[in-house]
């Protein structure tokens, strides 16, 4: 994945802007992280950058939002 790559995830438990801030803070600590977009209604996230998918799942789950990488 290039530095501008992106991967999609299913994320549970996110309900508000505070949840997005907490999840973003957890992801920002990962090497290669560029940014993320969250859709609270659909429970979906798009993480941008050259970030290991399992690290993203671990970071989001550790922040209290169980996540799973989508199959590409």
BAKOLLUM-788686 format. One record per atom (N, C-alpha, C): residue number from 1; residue in three letters; atom name; x, y, z. Coordinates in nm, 3 decimals. Layout:
# residues N
+-----+---------+-------+---------+---------+---------+
: num : residuo : atomo :      xx :      yy :      zz :
+-----+---------+-------+---------+---------+---------+
: NUM :     ALA :    CA :       X :       Y :       Z :
...
+-----+---------+-------+---------+---------+---------+
***
This chain:
# residues 72
+-----+---------+-------+---------+---------+---------+
: num : residuo : atomo :      xx :      yy :      zz :
+-----+---------+-------+---------+---------+---------+
:   1 :     UNK :     N :   0.085 :  -0.118 :   0.000 :
:   1 :     UNK :    CA :   0.000 :   0.000 :   0.000 :
:   1 :     UNK :     C :   0.089 :   0.124 :   0.000 :
:   2 :     UNK :     N :   0.055 :   0.218 :  -0.081 :
:   2 :     UNK :    CA :   0.133 :   0.341 :  -0.088 :
:   2 :     UNK :     C :   0.095 :   0.434 :   0.027 :
:   3 :     UNK :     N :   0.170 :   0.543 :   0.039 :
:   3 :     UNK :    CA :   0.143 :   0.640 :   0.146 :
:   3 :     UNK :     C :   0.005 :   0.703 :   0.130 :
:   4 :     UNK :     N :  -0.049 :   0.696 :   0.009 :
:   4 :     UNK :    CA :  -0.182 :   0.752 :  -0.012 :
:   4 :     UNK :     C :  -0.288 :   0.643 :  -0.019 :
:   5 :     UNK :     N :  -0.251 :   0.521 :   0.020 :
:   5 :     UNK :    CA :  -0.347 :   0.411 :   0.016 :
:   5 :     UNK :     C :  -0.453 :   0.428 :   0.123 :
:   6 :     UNK :     N :  -0.560 :   0.350 :   0.108 :
:   6 :     UNK :    CA :  -0.664 :   0.352 :   0.209 :
:   6 :     UNK :     C :  -0.724 :   0.214 :   0.223 :
:   7 :     UNK :     N :  -0.774 :   0.186 :   0.343 :
:   7 :     UNK :    CA :  -0.835 :   0.057 :   0.372 :
:   7 :     UNK :     C :  -0.965 :   0.083 :   0.448 :
:   8 :     UNK :     N :  -1.063 :  -0.002 :   0.423 :
:   8 :     UNK :    CA :  -1.196 :   0.013 :   0.483 :
:   8 :     UNK :     C :  -1.214 :  -0.084 :   0.598 :
:   9 :     UNK :     N :  -1.286 :  -0.037 :   0.700 :
:   9 :     UNK :    CA :  -1.309 :  -0.116 :   0.822 :
:   9 :     UNK :     C :  -1.454 :  -0.104 :   0.865 :
:  10 :     UNK :     N :  -1.501 :  -0.208 :   0.932 :
:  10 :     UNK :    CA :  -1.629 :  -0.204 :   1.002 :
:  10 :     UNK :     C :  -1.596 :  -0.175 :   1.148 :
:  11 :     UNK :     N :  -1.664 :  -0.077 :   1.206 :
:  11 :     UNK :    CA :  -1.635 :  -0.036 :   1.343 :
:  11 :     UNK :     C :  -1.766 :  -0.028 :   1.420 :
:  12 :     UNK :     N :  -1.769 :  -0.088 :   1.540 :
:  12 :     UNK :    CA :  -1.890 :  -0.087 :   1.622 :
:  12 :     UNK :     C :  -1.872 :   0.006 :   1.742 :
:  13 :     UNK :     N :  -1.983 :   0.062 :   1.788 :
:  13 :     UNK :    CA :  -1.984 :   0.137 :   1.913 :
:  13 :     UNK :     C :  -1.959 :   0.286 :   1.903 :
:  14 :     UNK :     N :  -1.933 :   0.336 :   1.784 :
:  14 :     UNK :    CA :  -1.909 :   0.480 :   1.768 :
:  14 :     UNK :     C :  -2.042 :   0.551 :   1.748 :
:  15 :     UNK :     N :  -2.068 :   0.653 :   1.834 :
:  15 :     UNK :    CA :  -2.198 :   0.719 :   1.831 :
:  15 :     UNK :     C :  -2.192 :   0.871 :   1.817 :
:  16 :     UNK :     N :  -2.074 :   0.932 :   1.837 :
:  16 :     UNK :    CA :  -2.070 :   1.079 :   1.839 :
:  16 :     UNK :     C :  -1.932 :   1.130 :   1.798 :
:  17 :     UNK :     N :  -1.922 :   1.262 :   1.794 :
:  17 :     UNK :    CA :  -1.795 :   1.325 :   1.761 :
:  17 :     UNK :     C :  -1.685 :   1.292 :   1.859 :
:  18 :     UNK :     N :  -1.722 :   1.274 :   1.986 :
:  18 :     UNK :    CA :  -1.623 :   1.236 :   2.087 :
:  18 :     UNK :     C :  -1.563 :   1.099 :   2.057 :
:  19 :     UNK :     N :  -1.646 :   1.009 :   2.007 :
:  19 :     UNK :    CA :  -1.599 :   0.876 :   1.968 :
:  19 :     UNK :     C :  -1.498 :   0.889 :   1.853 :
:  20 :     UNK :     N :  -1.530 :   0.973 :   1.757 :
:  20 :     UNK :    CA :  -1.441 :   0.994 :   1.644 :
:  20 :     UNK :     C :  -1.308 :   1.051 :   1.692 :
:  21 :     UNK :     N :  -1.313 :   1.146 :   1.784 :
:  21 :     UNK :    CA :  -1.190 :   1.205 :   1.836 :
:  21 :     UNK :     C :  -1.105 :   1.101 :   1.909 :
:  22 :     UNK :     N :  -1.168 :   1.016 :   1.987 :
:  22 :     UNK :    CA :  -1.096 :   0.913 :   2.061 :
:  22 :     UNK :     C :  -1.033 :   0.812 :   1.964 :
:  23 :     UNK :     N :  -1.109 :   0.771 :   1.864 :
:  23 :     UNK :    CA :  -1.058 :   0.675 :   1.766 :
:  23 :     UNK :     C :  -0.945 :   0.736 :   1.684 :
:  24 :     UNK :     N :  -0.961 :   0.862 :   1.645 :
:  24 :     UNK :    CA :  -0.858 :   0.931 :   1.567 :
:  24 :     UNK :     C :  -0.729 :   0.944 :   1.648 :
:  25 :     UNK :     N :  -0.742 :   0.974 :   1.776 :
:  25 :     UNK :    CA :  -0.623 :   0.985 :   1.861 :
:  25 :     UNK :     C :  -0.550 :   0.851 :   1.868 :
:  26 :     UNK :     N :  -0.624 :   0.742 :   1.881 :
:  26 :     UNK :    CA :  -0.561 :   0.609 :   1.887 :
:  26 :     UNK :     C :  -0.490 :   0.577 :   1.755 :
:  27 :     UNK :     N :  -0.553 :   0.610 :   1.643 :
:  27 :     UNK :    CA :  -0.494 :   0.581 :   1.513 :
:  27 :     UNK :     C :  -0.373 :   0.669 :   1.484 :
:  28 :     UNK :     N :  -0.374 :   0.792 :   1.534 :
:  28 :     UNK :    CA :  -0.266 :   0.886 :   1.504 :
:  28 :     UNK :     C :  -0.130 :   0.840 :   1.557 :
:  29 :     UNK :     N :  -0.130 :   0.746 :   1.647 :
:  29 :     UNK :    CA :  -0.006 :   0.694 :   1.705 :
:  29 :     UNK :     C :   0.057 :   0.585 :   1.618 :
:  30 :     UNK :     N :  -0.014 :   0.540 :   1.516 :
:  30 :     UNK :    CA :   0.035 :   0.431 :   1.432 :
:  30 :     UNK :     C :   0.129 :   0.482 :   1.324 :
:  31 :     UNK :     N :   0.239 :   0.410 :   1.302 :
:  31 :     UNK :    CA :   0.331 :   0.449 :   1.194 :
:  31 :     UNK :     C :   0.261 :   0.444 :   1.058 :
:  32 :     UNK :     N :   0.281 :   0.546 :   0.979 :
:  32 :     UNK :    CA :   0.226 :   0.550 :   0.845 :
:  32 :     UNK :     C :   0.086 :   0.608 :   0.835 :
:  33 :     UNK :     N :   0.024 :   0.640 :   0.950 :
:  33 :     UNK :    CA :  -0.112 :   0.694 :   0.951 :
:  33 :     UNK :     C :  -0.114 :   0.833 :   0.889 :
:  34 :     UNK :     N :  -0.210 :   0.856 :   0.799 :
:  34 :     UNK :    CA :  -0.227 :   0.987 :   0.735 :
:  34 :     UNK :     C :  -0.357 :   1.052 :   0.779 :
:  35 :     UNK :     N :  -0.463 :   0.976 :   0.787 :
:  35 :     UNK :    CA :  -0.593 :   1.031 :   0.825 :
:  35 :     UNK :     C :  -0.699 :   0.924 :   0.825 :
:  36 :     UNK :     N :  -0.819 :   0.960 :   0.871 :
:  36 :     UNK :    CA :  -0.930 :   0.866 :   0.873 :
:  36 :     UNK :     C :  -1.062 :   0.941 :   0.858 :
:  37 :     UNK :     N :  -1.158 :   0.872 :   0.801 :
:  37 :     UNK :    CA :  -1.294 :   0.924 :   0.791 :
:  37 :     UNK :     C :  -1.387 :   0.818 :   0.850 :
:  38 :     UNK :     N :  -1.483 :   0.865 :   0.930 :
:  38 :     UNK :    CA :  -1.576 :   0.774 :   0.994 :
:  38 :     UNK :     C :  -1.718 :   0.808 :   0.953 :
:  39 :     UNK :     N :  -1.799 :   0.705 :   0.930 :
:  39 :     UNK :    CA :  -1.942 :   0.721 :   0.903 :
:  39 :     UNK :     C :  -2.014 :   0.654 :   1.019 :
:  40 :     UNK :     N :  -2.064 :   0.735 :   1.112 :
:  40 :     UNK :    CA :  -2.127 :   0.681 :   1.233 :
:  40 :     UNK :     C :  -2.252 :   0.600 :   1.201 :
:  41 :     UNK :     N :  -2.329 :   0.644 :   1.102 :
:  41 :     UNK :    CA :  -2.453 :   0.574 :   1.068 :
:  41 :     UNK :     C :  -2.428 :   0.432 :   1.020 :
:  42 :     UNK :     N :  -2.331 :   0.418 :   0.932 :
:  42 :     UNK :    CA :  -2.306 :   0.286 :   0.873 :
:  42 :     UNK :     C :  -2.205 :   0.204 :   0.952 :
:  43 :     UNK :     N :  -2.137 :   0.267 :   1.048 :
:  43 :     UNK :    CA :  -2.035 :   0.195 :   1.124 :
:  43 :     UNK :     C :  -1.914 :   0.160 :   1.040 :
:  44 :     UNK :     N :  -1.877 :   0.252 :   0.951 :
:  44 :     UNK :    CA :  -1.766 :   0.229 :   0.858 :
:  44 :     UNK :     C :  -1.657 :   0.330 :   0.882 :
:  45 :     UNK :     N :  -1.535 :   0.289 :   0.854 :
:  45 :     UNK :    CA :  -1.420 :   0.378 :   0.863 :
:  45 :     UNK :     C :  -1.331 :   0.356 :   0.742 :
:  46 :     UNK :     N :  -1.270 :   0.465 :   0.696 :
:  46 :     UNK :    CA :  -1.168 :   0.458 :   0.592 :
:  46 :     UNK :     C :  -1.041 :   0.516 :   0.653 :
:  47 :     UNK :     N :  -0.936 :   0.434 :   0.659 :
:  47 :     UNK :    CA :  -0.809 :   0.479 :   0.716 :
:  47 :     UNK :     C :  -0.712 :   0.497 :   0.602 :
:  48 :     UNK :     N :  -0.650 :   0.616 :   0.597 :
:  48 :     UNK :    CA :  -0.558 :   0.651 :   0.488 :
:  48 :     UNK :     C :  -0.414 :   0.644 :   0.537 :
:  49 :     UNK :     N :  -0.328 :   0.599 :   0.448 :
:  49 :     UNK :    CA :  -0.186 :   0.590 :   0.477 :
:  49 :     UNK :     C :  -0.136 :   0.448 :   0.462 :
:  50 :     UNK :     N :  -0.011 :   0.429 :   0.492 :
:  50 :     UNK :    CA :   0.052 :   0.298 :   0.484 :
:  50 :     UNK :     C :   0.055 :   0.240 :   0.625 :
:  51 :     UNK :     N :  -0.062 :   0.192 :   0.669 :
:  51 :     UNK :    CA :  -0.080 :   0.143 :   0.805 :
:  51 :     UNK :     C :  -0.118 :  -0.004 :   0.801 :
:  52 :     UNK :     N :  -0.057 :  -0.082 :   0.889 :
:  52 :     UNK :    CA :  -0.088 :  -0.224 :   0.899 :
:  52 :     UNK :     C :  -0.233 :  -0.242 :   0.943 :
:  53 :     UNK :     N :  -0.309 :  -0.324 :   0.870 :
:  53 :     UNK :    CA :  -0.451 :  -0.342 :   0.899 :
:  53 :     UNK :     C :  -0.473 :  -0.398 :   1.039 :
:  54 :     UNK :     N :  -0.391 :  -0.492 :   1.082 :
:  54 :     UNK :    CA :  -0.409 :  -0.549 :   1.215 :
:  54 :     UNK :     C :  -0.380 :  -0.446 :   1.323 :
:  55 :     UNK :     N :  -0.286 :  -0.355 :   1.299 :
:  55 :     UNK :    CA :  -0.257 :  -0.249 :   1.394 :
:  55 :     UNK :     C :  -0.376 :  -0.155 :   1.407 :
:  56 :     UNK :     N :  -0.443 :  -0.127 :   1.295 :
:  56 :     UNK :    CA :  -0.563 :  -0.041 :   1.298 :
:  56 :     UNK :     C :  -0.672 :  -0.109 :   1.379 :
:  57 :     UNK :     N :  -0.696 :  -0.237 :   1.353 :
:  57 :     UNK :    CA :  -0.798 :  -0.312 :   1.428 :
:  57 :     UNK :     C :  -0.766 :  -0.311 :   1.577 :
:  58 :     UNK :     N :  -0.641 :  -0.333 :   1.611 :
:  58 :     UNK :    CA :  -0.600 :  -0.334 :   1.752 :
:  58 :     UNK :     C :  -0.618 :  -0.197 :   1.817 :
:  59 :     UNK :     N :  -0.580 :  -0.091 :   1.745 :
:  59 :     UNK :    CA :  -0.591 :   0.045 :   1.800 :
:  59 :     UNK :     C :  -0.737 :   0.082 :   1.822 :
:  60 :     UNK :     N :  -0.822 :   0.055 :   1.725 :
:  60 :     UNK :    CA :  -0.964 :   0.090 :   1.738 :
:  60 :     UNK :     C :  -1.031 :   0.006 :   1.847 :
:  61 :     UNK :     N :  -1.001 :  -0.124 :   1.849 :
:  61 :     UNK :    CA :  -1.060 :  -0.212 :   1.950 :
:  61 :     UNK :     C :  -1.012 :  -0.171 :   2.090 :
:  62 :     UNK :     N :  -0.884 :  -0.137 :   2.101 :
:  62 :     UNK :    CA :  -0.829 :  -0.092 :   2.228 :
:  62 :     UNK :     C :  -0.890 :   0.038 :   2.276 :
:  63 :     UNK :     N :  -0.935 :   0.121 :   2.182 :
:  63 :     UNK :    CA :  -1.000 :   0.248 :   2.217 :
:  63 :     UNK :     C :  -1.146 :   0.228 :   2.255 :
:  64 :     UNK :     N :  -1.194 :   0.104 :   2.242 :
:  64 :     UNK :    CA :  -1.332 :   0.073 :   2.281 :
:  64 :     UNK :     C :  -1.427 :   0.057 :   2.164 :
:  65 :     UNK :     N :  -1.373 :   0.050 :   2.043 :
:  65 :     UNK :    CA :  -1.456 :   0.039 :   1.923 :
:  65 :     UNK :     C :  -1.413 :  -0.085 :   1.844 :
:  66 :     UNK :     N :  -1.475 :  -0.200 :   1.873 :
:  66 :     UNK :    CA :  -1.436 :  -0.323 :   1.804 :
:  66 :     UNK :     C :  -1.441 :  -0.304 :   1.652 :
:  67 :     UNK :     N :  -1.332 :  -0.341 :   1.587 :
:  67 :     UNK :    CA :  -1.320 :  -0.318 :   1.443 :
:  67 :     UNK :     C :  -1.278 :  -0.445 :   1.370 :
:  68 :     UNK :     N :  -1.306 :  -0.445 :   1.242 :
:  68 :     UNK :    CA :  -1.267 :  -0.555 :   1.155 :
:  68 :     UNK :     C :  -1.235 :  -0.499 :   1.017 :
:  69 :     UNK :     N :  -1.123 :  -0.542 :   0.962 :
:  69 :     UNK :    CA :  -1.086 :  -0.496 :   0.827 :
:  69 :     UNK :     C :  -1.179 :  -0.560 :   0.725 :
:  70 :     UNK :     N :  -1.222 :  -0.482 :   0.627 :
:  70 :     UNK :    CA :  -1.305 :  -0.535 :   0.519 :
:  70 :     UNK :     C :  -1.217 :  -0.610 :   0.421 :
:  71 :     UNK :     N :  -1.275 :  -0.706 :   0.356 :
:  71 :     UNK :    CA :  -1.203 :  -0.778 :   0.251 :
:  71 :     UNK :     C :  -1.198 :  -0.691 :   0.127 :
:  72 :     UNK :     N :  -1.080 :  -0.679 :   0.070 :
:  72 :     UNK :    CA :  -1.067 :  -0.597 :  -0.053 :
:  72 :     UNK :     C :  -1.064 :  -0.685 :  -0.174 :
+-----+---------+-------+---------+---------+---------+
***
